[in-house]
Amino acid sequence: MDGSAEIITCDDGTSMQVRRLSDVMGAEVTGVDLSRPLSDADRAQIRDAWLEHLVLLFRGQTLDTAAQHALASTFGDLGLPVG
């Protein structure tokens, strides 16, 4: 593991970085504000990173309920809580 980051150019011109955290799984994603709506292309990049690394860490994000639901829907359909 070399800790280097993959640089992805987002639709808004900013750069999202995906840095592997271990040889087994996990990556830190920086350079993206998850509280704002993401383009379909940016959501696809995040989903691809999740499929490759299995666990994603987004530090310093402040998400309201709507933003949390929007991000979670990137990874699949949201079900209703059971109970």
Buried (B, 14 or more C-beta within 10 A) or exposed (E): EEEEBBEBEBEEEEEBBBBBBEEEEBBBBBBBBBBEEBEEEBBEBBBEBBEEBEEBEBEEEEBEEEBEEBBEEBEEEEEEEEE
